Amino acid sequence: MSGVDEPGLPTLYDWAGGLEPLRRMIDCVYDRVESDQPLASFVPGGASERHRGHVAVWWGEVLGPPTTHTERHGGYESMLLHYLDLDISPEQRHRFAATMSLAADDAGLPGDPEFRAAIIGYLEWGIRLAMENSRPRARVVEHASTPRWGWSVAPPYRG
Ligand code: HEM
């Protein structure tokens, strides 16, 4: 199946090596988060197997196909519900983003600049939306598709 890029290019999911390396990255990020004081309060008692698995297939769908999160776990709407009133601070946003970048190294994801620029671009975009949506009384977009990400730079958002 093709992704959002021009035909013939591998998807970011394929370039990563499929779901397993993405799951490894998610395990690495939550292993770090669990013992990182500014972030650990978001995962009281540790990040569950369910949480880790769902976040991994979310990433798989964004970078893929496959579209497993939408088909089995509720897609965008389900993800959004987890963020309401979480009140992520700018410092926590930055800390989590930096931790995820380290986790991509821990997990041995491809290190080429193009792949890393693409996934970190998505991370930066997604985590800023997560922070905005997490504010008390945030005005959220209630329904949307799960985002799709590719190799090229995203065009400007015009609403
Ligand atoms: C400071 C940053 C972040 C914090 C504090 C955070 C925290 C959380 C929490 C507390 C949950 C609910 C877990 C549960 O109910 O077991 C969650 C779910 C989720 N997070 Fe995050 N997260 C952050 C960043 C991100 C980013 C950057 C992404 C993706 C780009 C992401 C993707 C998801 C998804 C897909 C779920 C829902 C999984 C499901 O149940 O289907 N998160 N997050």
Boltz pocket constraint, residues with backbone or C-beta under 6 A from the ligand:
constraints:
  - pocket:
      binder: B
      contacts: [[A, 39], [A, 42], [A, 43], [A, 48], [A, 50], [A, 51], [A, 54], [A, 55], [A, 58], [A, 73], [A, 75], [A, 78], [A, 79], [A, 82], [A, 88], [A, 92], [A, 93], [A, 96], [A, 122], [A, 123], [A, 126], [A, 127], [A, 130]]
      max_distance: 6.0
